[in-house]
Amino acid sequence: MLNTITRYEAYSFLDGYVEYHQISIAPKDKYKTTFVIDWGALVWKVMLFGVKNEPPAYYRIVTKTFREYLDNFMKIFLDDFTMYSDMDNHL
């Protein structure tokens, strides 16, 4: 992999850490996130940090979304995105 990446002119690194909060919880599963406080019951609509299957769910969605780009000019490791290409195509 290193030899593949080092031959390109441009290299970009993006951190997708905050994107965990962009994944909606399936409507049928929202009741599982309900918690009660003094003034009512609250339900999470998006993934929250600390959920057991959050990282695998996120990785599965990202891999499916960027499938056509993977191994062409993009690599994904957990919540980090790496893009590499020549300078003209990179921009």
N, C-alpha and C positions, 0 to 999 in steps of 0.2 A: 504494500500500500504506500509506503513512504516514497518509493521511486516513482509511483504514479503521480503523486501530489507535487513533488519537488520540481517537476518539469514545467509547471505553469508559472505565469508571471504574477497573477493576482490571487490573493487568498483572503477570504472574509470569514469571520467567526461571529456567529450570533448566539446569544444565550436566550433560550426559550423558557426560562424558569417561571416567569410571570404568566405564561400561557396556560398553566395548569388551571387557573381560574376561568378560562374560556370554555371549558368542556362542560356542556350541559348534562345534568343528571336525567336519565330516562324518566318520563312522567310516571311510569308505573313503580319506580323505585324511590321517588321523592319522599314518600311517607316514612321511609327508613331513616331519613335524616332529621326527622321532627324532634324538637326539644321544647320543653315548656319552661317559661319564665314567668315572673309575677304578673305581667300584663298580657299574656297570651301564649300561643304556640307558634313557633317559627319553623320554617322549612328551608333547607338549602336548595337553590335552583341550579347551582354549578358545583363542580368538584371542590372540595375543601382540602387543605393540607392535612396530612396525617391519615388519610383514608388508606386502607391496606392495599388496594389494587389501583391506586391512582397512577403511579409511574408506569406500570405495564399498559394501562388503558391509554394513557397519553402517548406512549411510544407506538402503540398499535395504530392509533389515529394518525399520527405524524407520518409513519412509514407508509400507510395507505395513501395519504394525501400526496406525498412526494415520490411515490413509487417510480414514475417515469424519469425522474432526475437522479435517483440514487445510482451511484457507480458511474454516472456520466460526468457530473460536475459537482456532486453533493454527497456529503457523508453526514450521518446522524449518530450521535452518541448520547443516549439518555435525553437531556433537554438542550443539547448543544448542536448547532448546525454549522457545518463547514462547507463553503463553496470555493471552488478553484477553477480557473480558466485563464485564457490569455486576456490581456488588458482590454482589447476591443469588445469582446463578448461579455466580459465581466460587468461592465457598466450597464 
